[in-house]
Structures are given as structure tokens and as C-alpha cells.
């Protein structure tokens, strides 16, 4: 089983401006990292969310998100917000405060894609779930 660049772009059209080579490289890595045997029918979604997270961290996709009427990639809990007639400022809490000090969780907590991936993984394999 494989996930192609076209599969990824169909699922996540907001990454249309990201170079094909970057998507291909991220897909190649993600497909090696995630086990099809453990994830079953969720494997391709996990791979694509992993790639979307990595690319969202690397590339500025703000304009594409706006075009697709989607929220930004900044994740976390809003800790402060202020508005004036000409601007809006929002500050998100440090993700380490949300996800603890686990670097894997803190990394995925940086984007909405990563948070969706964490949520999906929790549904598939809850904490402490081990398969021999």
C-alpha cells in the first residue's frame, strides 16, 4: 500500500503550493515510520496527517488556508487575546504546558494536523497499549 502525492493533495488541498519534491520526501519518510500492520485501515490517514503536520511546520501555508476557509496551523490553548479597530492579537499557550514534556507530543501539538493525528492515534491505540 502506498500514498501518492495526488492522494495527499486531494485530502489536503491547502498544500497545493508546496513543491512536489517536499511532499514526496515527507511521504517517503512517513510511510517508513508508520506500521501498516498496527494501524490497519487508518494507515493512510495517519501517514497523510503526519505529512501535513511536517509540511505545515516547514512551509507558510497561511494564504492557502485562507483560500480554503480554514483556520491557521497554530495549535494550543489561547492564553490571551486583544483587539482594536485595526488589529487582532492572539497568543497561544506553550504546547509543553498542554502536552507535558514529551518531545513527540509537544512537536505534534504545534499544528492542528498534529493534534488530529494524536487524537486518531489515541482512538486506535490508547496509552499503554502494547501488541506483541
Backbone as JSON Lines, residues from 0, in Angstrom:
{"i":0,"aa":"X","n":[0.85,-1.18,0.0],"ca":[0.0,0.0,0.0],"c":[0.89,1.24,0.0]}
{"i":1,"aa":"X","n":[0.43,2.25,-0.69],"ca":[1.21,3.48,-0.77],"c":[0.27,4.69,-0.8]}
{"i":2,"aa":"X","n":[0.81,5.83,-0.45],"ca":[0.09,7.1,-0.54],"c":[0.85,7.96,-1.55]}
{"i":3,"aa":"X","n":[0.16,8.45,-2.56],"ca":[0.8,9.25,-3.6],"c":[0.65,10.75,-3.3]}
{"i":4,"aa":"X","n":[1.42,11.54,-4.02],"ca":[1.32,12.99,-3.91],"c":[-0.1,13.43,-4.25]}
{"i":5,"aa":"X","n":[-0.69,12.83,-5.27],"ca":[-2.07,13.18,-5.65],"c":[-3.06,12.83,-4.54]}
{"i":6,"aa":"X","n":[-2.88,11.66,-3.9],"ca":[-3.75,11.3,-2.77],"c":[-3.66,12.36,-1.67]}
{"i":7,"aa":"X","n":[-2.42,12.76,-1.38],"ca":[-2.21,13.76,-0.33],"c":[-2.85,15.09,-0.7]}
{"i":8,"aa":"X","n":[-2.61,15.55,-1.91],"ca":[-3.16,16.85,-2.33],"c":[-4.69,16.84,-2.4]}
{"i":9,"aa":"X","n":[-5.29,15.69,-2.75],"ca":[-6.75,15.59,-2.74],"c":[-7.31,15.69,-1.32]}
{"i":10,"aa":"X","n":[-6.6,15.09,-0.37],"ca":[-7.04,15.14,1.02],"c":[-6.75,16.48,1.68]}
{"i":11,"aa":"X","n":[-5.66,17.12,1.26],"ca":[-5.22,18.38,1.87],"c":[-4.89,19.4,0.77]}
{"i":12,"aa":"X","n":[-5.9,19.98,0.14],"ca":[-5.65,20.91,-0.97],"c":[-4.93,22.19,-0.56]}
{"i":13,"aa":"X","n":[-4.9,22.49,0.71],"ca":[-4.21,23.69,1.17],"c":[-2.7,23.61,0.97]}
{"i":14,"aa":"X","n":[-2.17,22.43,0.62],"ca":[-0.74,22.27,0.39],"c":[-0.38,22.3,-1.1]}
{"i":15,"aa":"X","n":[-1.27,22.82,-1.92],"ca":[-1.06,22.85,-3.37],"c":[0.21,23.61,-3.77]}
{"i":16,"aa":"X","n":[0.57,24.63,-3.02],"ca":[1.74,25.45,-3.38],"c":[3.07,24.86,-2.88]}
{"i":17,"aa":"X","n":[3.0,23.82,-2.06],"ca":[4.23,23.19,-1.57],"c":[4.82,22.34,-2.7]}
{"i":18,"aa":"X","n":[6.13,22.45,-2.93],"ca":[6.75,21.7,-4.03],"c":[6.52,20.19,-3.95]}
{"i":19,"aa":"X","n":[6.32,19.56,-5.11],"ca":[6.11,18.11,-5.16],"c":[7.25,17.36,-4.48]}
{"i":20,"aa":"X","n":[8.47,17.83,-4.65],"ca":[9.62,17.13,-4.06],"c":[9.54,17.12,-2.53]}
{"i":21,"aa":"X","n":[9.03,18.19,-1.94],"ca":[8.89,18.24,-0.48],"c":[7.8,17.27,-0.02]}
{"i":22,"aa":"X","n":[6.7,17.22,-0.76],"ca":[5.62,16.29,-0.41],"c":[6.09,14.85,-0.57]}
{"i":23,"aa":"X","n":[6.77,14.57,-1.66],"ca":[7.28,13.22,-1.91],"c":[8.25,12.79,-0.81]}
{"i":24,"aa":"X","n":[9.17,13.66,-0.44],"ca":[10.13,13.33,0.62],"c":[9.45,13.07,1.95]}
{"i":25,"aa":"X","n":[8.48,13.91,2.3],"ca":[7.76,13.73,3.56],"c":[6.93,12.45,3.53]}
{"i":26,"aa":"X","n":[6.32,12.15,2.39],"ca":[5.55,10.91,2.26],"c":[6.44,9.68,2.39]}
{"i":27,"aa":"X","n":[7.59,9.7,1.72],"ca":[8.52,8.56,1.8],"c":[8.92,8.28,3.24]}
{"i":28,"aa":"X","n":[9.25,9.33,3.97],"ca":[9.64,9.17,5.37],"c":[8.49,8.66,6.21]}
{"i":29,"aa":"X","n":[7.32,9.27,6.07],"ca":[6.17,8.88,6.88],"c":[5.74,7.43,6.61]}
{"i":30,"aa":"X","n":[5.8,7.01,5.35],"ca":[5.41,5.63,5.02],"c":[6.36,4.61,5.64]}
{"i":31,"aa":"X","n":[7.62,5.0,5.85],"ca":[8.57,4.1,6.52],"c":[8.37,4.09,8.03]}
{"i":32,"aa":"X","n":[7.93,5.22,8.59],"ca":[7.8,5.34,10.04],"c":[6.57,4.66,10.62]}
{"i":33,"aa":"X","n":[5.46,4.69,9.89],"ca":[4.19,4.19,10.44],"c":[3.91,2.77,9.93]}
{"i":34,"aa":"X","n":[3.65,1.85,10.85],"ca":[3.43,0.45,10.53],"c":[2.01,0.2,10.02]}
{"i":35,"aa":"X","n":[1.91,-0.33,8.8],"ca":[0.6,-0.67,8.25],"c":[-0.08,-1.76,9.07]}
{"i":36,"aa":"X","n":[0.73,-2.7,9.55],"ca":[0.18,-3.81,10.32],"c":[-0.49,-3.37,11.61]}
{"i":37,"aa":"X","n":[0.05,-2.38,12.27],"ca":[-0.51,-1.9,13.53],"c":[-1.69,-0.95,13.32]}
{"i":38,"aa":"X","n":[-1.67,-0.19,12.22],"ca":[-2.68,0.84,12.01],"c":[-3.83,0.4,11.12]}
{"i":39,"aa":"X","n":[-3.64,-0.67,10.38],"ca":[-4.71,-1.21,9.54],"c":[-5.27,-0.17,8.58]}
{"i":40,"aa":"X","n":[-6.61,-0.07,8.54],"ca":[-7.27,0.82,7.59],"c":[-7.02,2.3,7.87]}
{"i":41,"aa":"X","n":[-6.47,2.63,9.03],"ca":[-6.17,4.03,9.36],"c":[-4.79,4.47,8.87]}
{"i":42,"aa":"X","n":[-4.0,3.53,8.34],"ca":[-2.61,3.81,7.99],"c":[-2.47,5.01,7.05]}
{"i":43,"aa":"X","n":[-3.22,5.05,5.96],"ca":[-3.04,6.15,5.0],"c":[-3.41,7.5,5.62]}
{"i":44,"aa":"X","n":[-4.44,7.54,6.47],"ca":[-4.81,8.8,7.13],"c":[-3.72,9.24,8.1]}
{"i":45,"aa":"X","n":[-3.15,8.3,8.84],"ca":[-2.06,8.62,9.77],"c":[-0.86,9.16,8.99]}
{"i":46,"aa":"X","n":[-0.52,8.51,7.89],"ca":[0.6,8.97,7.06],"c":[0.35,10.38,6.56]}
{"i":47,"aa":"X","n":[-0.85,10.63,6.02],"ca":[-1.15,11.95,5.46],"c":[-1.18,13.03,6.54]}
{"i":48,"aa":"X","n":[-1.73,12.74,7.71],"ca":[-1.72,13.74,8.79],"c":[-0.3,14.03,9.26]}
{"i":49,"aa":"X","n":[0.53,12.99,9.3],"ca":[1.93,13.17,9.68],"c":[2.64,14.08,8.68]}
{"i":50,"aa":"X","n":[2.39,13.87,7.4],"ca":[2.99,14.69,6.35],"c":[2.45,16.12,6.41]}
{"i":51,"aa":"X","n":[1.15,16.26,6.6],"ca":[0.55,17.6,6.69],"c":[1.15,18.38,7.86]}
{"i":52,"aa":"X","n":[1.32,17.71,8.98],"ca":[1.94,18.37,10.14],"c":[3.35,18.84,9.81]}
{"i":53,"aa":"X","n":[4.15,17.93,9.25],"ca":[5.56,18.27,8.96],"c":[5.65,19.42,7.96]}
{"i":54,"aa":"X","n":[4.83,19.39,6.92],"ca":[4.87,20.44,5.91],"c":[4.33,21.76,6.47]}
{"i":55,"aa":"X","n":[3.33,21.7,7.33],"ca":[2.78,22.93,7.92],"c":[3.8,23.6,8.83]}
{"i":56,"aa":"X","n":[4.65,22.81,9.46],"ca":[5.72,23.38,10.29],"c":[6.78,24.04,9.41]}
{"i":57,"aa":"X","n":[7.07,23.44,8.27],"ca":[8.14,23.92,7.39],"c":[7.75,25.05,6.45]}
{"i":58,"aa":"X","n":[6.52,25.04,5.96],"ca":[6.11,25.99,4.93],"c":[5.02,26.93,5.44]}
{"i":59,"aa":"X","n":[5.02,28.15,4.91],"ca":[3.99,29.12,5.25],"c":[2.79,28.87,4.34]}
{"i":60,"aa":"X","n":[1.77,28.22,4.91],"ca":[0.59,27.9,4.11],"c":[-0.6,28.78,4.5]}
{"i":61,"aa":"X","n":[-0.32,29.9,5.16],"ca":[-1.39,30.77,5.66],"c":[-2.33,31.24,4.54]}
{"i":62,"aa":"X","n":[-1.79,31.66,3.4],"ca":[-2.64,32.12,2.3],"c":[-3.52,31.0,1.76]}
{"i":63,"aa":"X","n":[-2.96,29.8,1.64],"ca":[-3.74,28.66,1.16],"c":[-4.84,28.3,2.14]}
{"i":64,"aa":"X","n":[-4.54,28.37,3.43],"ca":[-5.57,28.09,4.43],"c":[-6.71,29.09,4.32]}
{"i":65,"aa":"X","n":[-6.35,30.34,4.13],"ca":[-7.37,31.39,4.0],"c":[-8.23,31.14,2.77]}
{"i":66,"aa":"X","n":[-7.6,30.76,1.66],"ca":[-8.32,30.46,0.42],"c":[-9.3,29.3,0.63]}
{"i":67,"aa":"X","n":[-8.89,28.31,1.41],"ca":[-9.72,27.14,1.68],"c":[-10.69,27.39,2.84]}
{"i":68,"aa":"X","n":[-10.71,28.62,3.39],"ca":[-11.57,28.98,4.54],"c":[-11.3,28.09,5.75]}
{"i":69,"aa":"X","n":[-10.01,27.87,6.02],"ca":[-9.62,27.03,7.15],"c":[-8.89,27.87,8.19]}
{"i":70,"aa":"X","n":[-8.85,27.35,9.41],"ca":[-8.11,28.0,10.49],"c":[-6.62,27.85,10.26]}
{"i":71,"aa":"X","n":[-5.84,28.66,10.97],"ca":[-4.39,28.59,10.86],"c":[-3.84,27.33,11.47]}
{"i":72,"aa":"X","n":[-2.54,27.13,11.36],"ca":[-1.91,25.92,11.87],"c":[-1.48,26.04,13.32]}
{"i":73,"aa":"X","n":[-1.54,27.23,13.89],"ca":[-1.14,27.39,15.28],"c":[-2.1,26.65,16.19]}
{"i":74,"aa":"X","n":[-1.56,25.75,16.97],"ca":[-2.39,24.98,17.89],"c":[-2.16,25.48,19.31]}
{"i":75,"aa":"X","n":[-2.8,24.86,20.25],"ca":[-2.64,25.24,21.63],"c":[-3.88,25.92,22.16]}
{"i":76,"aa":"X","n":[-3.83,26.26,23.42],"ca":[-4.94,26.92,24.09],"c":[-4.67,28.41,24.08]}
{"i":77,"aa":"X","n":[-5.66,29.19,23.69],"ca":[-5.49,30.65,23.68],"c":[-5.29,31.14,25.1]}
{"i":78,"aa":"X","n":[-4.18,31.83,25.34],"ca":[-3.89,32.32,26.69],"c":[-4.15,33.82,26.81]}
{"i":79,"aa":"X","n":[-4.14,34.53,25.68],"ca":[-4.5,35.94,25.72],"c":[-4.98,36.37,24.34]}
{"i":80,"aa":"X","n":[-5.85,37.37,24.35],"ca":[-6.41,37.85,23.1],"c":[-6.76,39.31,23.29]}
{"i":81,"aa":"X","n":[-6.42,40.12,22.29],"ca":[-6.79,41.54,22.35],"c":[-7.16,42.0,20.96]}
{"i":82,"aa":"X","n":[-8.03,43.0,20.91],"ca":[-8.5,43.51,19.62],"c":[-8.61,45.02,19.67]}
{"i":83,"aa":"X","n":[-8.37,45.62,18.52],"ca":[-8.6,47.05,18.36],"c":[-9.32,47.23,17.03]}
{"i":84,"aa":"X","n":[-9.55,48.43,16.64],"ca":[-10.27,48.67,15.39],"c":[-9.46,48.23,14.18]}
{"i":85,"aa":"X","n":[-8.14,48.08,14.31],"ca":[-7.33,47.74,13.15],"c":[-6.56,46.42,13.27]}
{"i":86,"aa":"X","n":[-6.65,45.74,14.42],"ca":[-5.88,44.5,14.54],"c":[-6.48,43.56,15.58]}
{"i":87,"aa":"X","n":[-6.05,42.31,15.49],"ca":[-6.42,41.28,16.44],"c":[-5.16,40.53,16.8]}
{"i":88,"aa":"X","n":[-4.92,40.34,18.07],"ca":[-3.74,39.63,18.53],"c":[-4.16,38.47,19.41]}
{"i":89,"aa":"X","n":[-3.65,37.28,19.08],"ca":[-3.96,36.08,19.85],"c":[-2.65,35.4,20.21]}
{"i":90,"aa":"X","n":[-2.51,35.0,21.47],"ca":[-1.33,34.28,21.92],"c":[-1.77,32.91,22.42]}
{"i":91,"aa":"X","n":[-1.1,31.87,21.93],"ca":[-1.41,30.51,22.37],"c":[-0.45,30.1,23.46]}
{"i":92,"aa":"X","n":[-0.94,29.25,24.38],"ca":[-0.11,28.74,25.47],"c":[0.99,27.87,24.9]}
{"i":93,"aa":"X","n":[2.12,27.84,25.6],"ca":[3.22,26.97,25.22],"c":[2.72,25.53,25.2]}
{"i":94,"aa":"X","n":[2.99,24.83,24.11],"ca":[2.48,23.47,23.98],"c":[3.01,22.53,25.04]}
{"i":95,"aa":"X","n":[4.18,22.79,25.59],"ca":[4.69,21.94,26.66],"c":[3.77,22.01,27.87]}
{"i":96,"aa":"X","n":[3.08,23.13,28.06],"ca":[2.13,23.24,29.16],"c":[0.9,22.37,28.9]}
{"i":97,"aa":"X","n":[0.61,22.12,27.63],"ca":[-0.56,21.34,27.26],"c":[-0.22,19.85,27.19]}
{"i":98,"aa":"X","n":[0.89,19.54,26.58],"ca":[1.21,18.14,26.3],"c":[2.27,17.56,27.23]}
{"i":99,"aa":"X","n":[2.68,18.27,28.25],"ca":[3.73,17.78,29.13],"c":[5.09,18.0,28.52]}
{"i":100,"aa":"X","n":[6.07,17.22,28.95],"ca":[7.43,17.44,28.44],"c":[7.88,16.34,27.48]}
{"i":101,"aa":"X","n":[6.95,15.59,26.93],"ca":[7.27,14.58,25.93],"c":[7.51,15.29,24.6]}
{"i":102,"aa":"X","n":[8.71,15.2,24.02],"ca":[9.01,15.93,22.79],"c":[8.14,15.51,21.6]}
{"i":103,"aa":"X","n":[7.74,14.24,21.52],"ca":[6.87,13.78,20.44],"c":[5.51,14.48,20.53]}
{"i":104,"aa":"X","n":[4.93,14.49,21.71],"ca":[3.63,15.14,21.89],"c":[3.73,16.65,21.71]}
{"i":105,"aa":"X","n":[4.8,17.25,22.23],"ca":[4.98,18.69,22.09],"c":[5.14,19.08,20.62]}
{"i":106,"aa":"X","n":[5.87,18.26,19.86],"ca":[6.03,18.54,18.43],"c":[4.68,18.48,17.72]}
{"i":107,"aa":"X","n":[3.92,17.42,17.92],"ca":[2.64,17.28,17.24],"c":[1.62,18.31,17.72]}
{"i":108,"aa":"X","n":[1.81,18.85,18.91],"ca":[0.92,19.87,19.43],"c":[1.09,21.23,18.77]}
{"i":109,"aa":"X","n":[2.05,21.35,17.85],"ca":[2.3,22.65,17.19],"c":[1.34,22.97,16.07]}
{"i":110,"aa":"X","n":[0.64,21.97,15.51],"ca":[-0.29,22.24,14.42],"c":[-1.62,21.52,14.66]}
{"i":111,"aa":"X","n":[-2.65,21.97,13.99],"ca":[-3.94,21.29,14.07],"c":[-3.85,19.89,13.46]}
{"i":112,"aa":"X","n":[-3.0,19.72,12.46],"ca":[-2.8,18.41,11.85],"c":[-2.19,17.43,12.86]}
{"i":113,"aa":"X","n":[-1.2,17.9,13.59],"ca":[-0.57,17.07,14.6],"c":[-1.54,16.71,15.72]}
{"i":114,"aa":"X","n":[-2.37,17.67,16.12],"ca":[-3.35,17.37,17.16],"c":[-4.39,16.36,16.68]}
{"i":115,"aa":"X","n":[-4.79,16.46,15.41],"ca":[-5.72,15.48,14.86],"c":[-5.06,14.11,14.8]}
{"i":116,"aa":"X","n":[-3.78,14.07,14.45],"ca":[-3.04,12.81,14.43],"c":[-2.99,12.19,15.83]}
{"i":117,"aa":"X","n":[-2.66,12.99,16.83],"ca":[-2.62,12.49,18.21],"c":[-3.98,11.94,18.63]}
{"i":118,"aa":"X","n":[-5.03,12.65,18.28],"ca":[-6.38,12.21,18.63],"c":[-6.7,10.88,17.96]}
{"i":119,"aa":"X","n":[-6.36,10.73,16.7],"ca":[-6.61,9.49,15.98],"c":[-5.8,8.34,16.57]}
{"i":120,"aa":"X","n":[-4.53,8.59,16.87],"ca":[-3.69,7.54,17.47],"c":[-4.24,7.11,18.82]}
{"i":121,"aa":"X","n":[-4.76,8.05,19.58],"ca":[-5.34,7.72,20.89],"c":[-6.56,6.82,20.73]}
{"i":122,"aa":"X","n":[-7.34,7.06,19.69],"ca":[-8.52,6.21,19.45],"c":[-8.12,4.81,19.0]}
{"i":123,"aa":"X","n":[-7.07,4.73,18.18],"ca":[-6.63,3.44,17.64],"c":[-5.88,2.64,18.7]}
{"i":124,"aa":"X","n":[-4.91,3.29,19.35],"ca":[-4.06,2.62,20.33],"c":[-3.91,3.5,21.57]}
{"i":125,"aa":"X","n":[-4.78,3.32,22.56],"ca":[-4.69,4.14,23.77],"c":[-3.34,3.97,24.46]}
{"i":126,"aa":"X","n":[-3.01,4.93,25.33],"ca":[-1.75,4.88,26.07],"c":[-1.61,3.53,26.78]}
{"i":127,"aa":"X","n":[-0.41,2.99,26.7],"ca":[-0.13,1.73,27.38],"c":[-0.5,0.49,26.57]}
{"i":128,"aa":"X","n":[-1.05,0.69,25.37],"ca":[-1.46,-0.43,24.53],"c":[-0.24,-1.01,23.85]}
{"i":129,"aa":"X","n":[0.03,-2.27,24.1],"ca":[1.2,-2.92,23.51],"c":[0.76,-4.17,22.78]}
{"i":130,"aa":"X","n":[1.22,-4.36,21.57],"ca":[0.92,-5.55,20.79],"c":[2.21,-6.35,20.61]}
{"i":131,"aa":"X","n":[2.18,-7.61,20.97],"ca":[3.37,-8.46,20.83],"c":[3.3,-9.26,19.58]}
